[in-house]
Amino acid sequence: MGYTVTLIPGDGIGAEVSDAMRRVVEATGVDITWDEQQAGADVIAEYGTPLPDHVVESIQRNRVGIKGPITTPIGTGFRSVNVALRQRLDLYANLRPARSLRGVAAAFSDVDLVIVRENTEGMYVGIEHEVIKGEAAEAIRIITRRASERIVRFAFEYARTNGRKLVTAVHKGNILKITDGLFLQTAHQVAADYPDIAFNDRIVDNCAMQLVQRPHEYDVLVMTNLFGDIISDLCSGLVGGLGVAPGANIGDDIAVFEPVHGSAPKYAGQNKVNPTATIRSGAMMLRYLGEIEAADRIDAAVAQVIGEGHQVTYDLKATRDDPTAVGTREMADAIIAAL
């Protein structure tokens, strides 16, 4: 069976890690036609926006997309293309697994967590303004029962489908009594529909501390947008950093996959950066398409190459100045050989 997938290479290091992913996915033998589209700062001059309509229409048409990292300006400039895609396509569930890999330096060797982050509201609705110019600013956080219910239900369905035993709702209901209070109340109501899955809740700051101390006590964690953004990066740190962290944005019938890390423009064109996160995002995409065997082969090949520790990029070496480190292309070649 063949598939057409929208590919947005991204900017900065995006083109390099996307090319690595593309070659690895093709090496599995799965028949994919890539509908390549450009987004980000480089297309503004031509289209007047970093996210042209035809890019969104491509994903709507193909129902599946994968993208490399795209730079988001800090403090000024255009809003995040990632956030815009999630909102325009209603990709309400951000799925970020954090699993230990042999050969990756990390504080723990047995972490296996999944972060389920609400993707469309919260602080990231982007409703903010200056109250007093240069002196005070205000942002509005929106939490709805509808969005809370569907993200918690997504977490429970994921847990049930994947043999997980516990879902934890992460919140700040002790302080944000109305907004996070609504999220937490809704989570408890949804949990009642899943008696086969254990449920608890944790205040977000306490959860962050416990994850660093005892990550094995957690399984699937579900939370609102901003908390999910922060906690998922923390969990990535537990397993070696953003360079190995894949991600998915999933709606009712559309999904876009992407690495968790940013575009690292200072490394662009140097054939230096770690392609693991993007390659593992490609494996998540294949699994979503039902190509389980191909996805498992990629995961096994990545684990083999990293575990051996020879054909890996500088950040996966014991010291970052190790002269035996290879480049992005060469690590992808090693993973393809391991397939």
Secondary structure, DSSP 4 states (H G I P E B T S, - for coil): -EEEEEEE--STTHHHHHHHHHHHHHHTT-EEEEEE---SGGGHHHHSSSS-HHHHHHHHHHSEEEE------SSSSSPPHHHHHHHHTT--EEEEEEE--TTS--S-S--EEEEEEE-SSBGGG--EEEEETTTEEEE--B--HHHHHHHHHHHHHHHHHTT--EEEEEE-TTTSTTHHHHHHHHHHHHHTT-TTSEEEEEEHHHHHHHHHH-GGG--EEEE-HHHHHHHHHHHHHHTT-GGG-EEEEE-SS-EEEEESS---GGGTTSS-S--HHHHHHHHHHHHHTT-HHHHHHHHHHHHHHHHH-SS--GGGSSSTT-TT---HHHHHHHHHHH-
